[in-house]
Each structure stands twice: as structure tokens, then as C-alpha cells.
Amino acid sequence: MMFRELVRRESDDRPHLHICRINGEVFTADLRYVSSPNLLDPMLKQVEYLIERSRFYWDGKHSDTPILECLAEPDTVTIVEAVTW
């Protein structure tokens, strides 16, 4: 629900939340680390910011208030049912 509010706030084209079954390994990342740098900062500082944030994301670190995203290998996720938001 936080993802919908923060990221998809301008579009309501996905009316359902899906309950899934996963058969395999899952990588859990924090979407709080997916954010734009300050565009007024010098370019080098912006690049350093993006590198640091992407490392946190791909290392699987979690912030104090994470928005968790689960990534799974293709063909390992089965939708069990759809529920409304």
C-alpha cells in the first residue's frame, strides 16, 4: 500500500493486490533506497549518492522504515488470489 501511495500515486490502473505463492529463493530489497538525488547538487555528488543508494538496495540493507520489495526468479511465483486495495 505504501508503494501505491508513494510511487503509483498518479495512476490507479492496478486495482488489485495479489496474494502469491513463491517456490524458490526471494531477494528482499528496500524501496526507500530508490530515490532521486538532489538535482541542485554537483554532478559528482549526485552520482555518488546514486551509487551509495544502489549498493544499499542490492546488498539487501533495510532502512528504519523500509518499503520492502521481493524479487524472485521467473516461473517461481504463482498468483493465488487478487484482493482489492
Legacy VTK file of the C-alpha trace (Angstrom):
# vtk DataFile Version 3.0
C-alpha trace
ASCII
DATASET POLYDATA
POINTS 85 float
0.000 0.000 0.000
2.916 2.365 0.713
4.307 1.604 -2.757
0.973 2.535 -4.284
0.805 5.793 -2.329
4.417 6.858 -2.930
5.173 5.554 -6.415
1.922 4.981 -8.281
0.015 7.943 -6.842
-0.819 9.402 -10.257
-2.187 6.196 -11.725
-4.799 3.807 -10.441
-4.531 1.273 -13.262
-3.892 -1.656 -10.904
-6.990 -2.106 -8.767
-5.876 -5.362 -7.129
-3.263 -6.511 -4.693
-2.191 -10.099 -5.402
-1.501 -12.780 -2.840
1.263 -15.002 -4.217
2.961 -18.306 -3.513
6.701 -18.422 -4.141
8.556 -21.628 -4.893
12.224 -20.687 -4.611
14.574 -18.071 -3.253
13.482 -14.463 -2.738
15.624 -11.328 -2.614
14.171 -8.629 -0.359
15.175 -5.029 -1.028
14.134 -1.683 0.441
12.451 0.704 -1.998
13.374 3.619 0.284
16.825 3.408 -1.337
15.298 4.027 -4.777
15.170 7.803 -4.905
16.498 10.663 -6.969
19.448 12.751 -5.842
19.198 16.477 -5.220
19.328 17.914 -8.739
20.935 21.093 -7.406
23.964 19.180 -6.092
27.115 18.979 -8.221
27.032 16.080 -10.698
29.721 14.098 -8.849
27.752 14.283 -5.596
24.609 13.094 -7.419
26.480 10.117 -8.894
27.986 9.226 -5.510
24.514 9.400 -3.960
23.084 7.038 -6.586
25.971 4.584 -6.210
25.607 4.521 -2.426
21.832 4.040 -2.577
22.063 1.295 -5.196
24.624 -0.564 -3.080
22.311 -0.405 -0.056
19.446 -1.682 -2.214
21.355 -4.578 -3.825
23.098 -5.531 -0.551
19.622 -6.053 0.907
20.031 -3.436 3.652
16.854 -2.129 5.236
16.225 1.438 6.401
14.499 2.260 9.687
11.156 2.448 7.850
11.536 0.075 4.899
9.200 -0.399 1.980
10.071 -3.971 1.096
10.158 -5.310 -2.436
10.525 -9.032 -3.015
12.223 -10.208 -6.199
12.001 -13.816 -7.346
13.261 -15.853 -10.259
10.936 -16.203 -13.272
8.404 -19.043 -13.047
8.691 -19.295 -9.242
5.704 -17.070 -8.383
2.088 -18.193 -8.603
-0.791 -15.774 -8.050
-3.136 -17.340 -5.526
-5.810 -14.661 -5.461
-6.466 -10.981 -6.069
-7.780 -8.729 -3.326
-8.851 -5.113 -3.577
-6.597 -2.441 -2.111
LINES 1 86
85 0 1 2 3 4 5 6 7 8 9 10 11 12 13 14 15 16 17 18 19 20 21 22 23 24 25 26 27 28 29 30 31 32 33 34 35 36 37 38 39 40 41 42 43 44 45 46 47 48 49 50 51 52 53 54 55 56 57 58 59 60 61 62 63 64 65 66 67 68 69 70 71 72 73 74 75 76 77 78 79 80 81 82 83 84
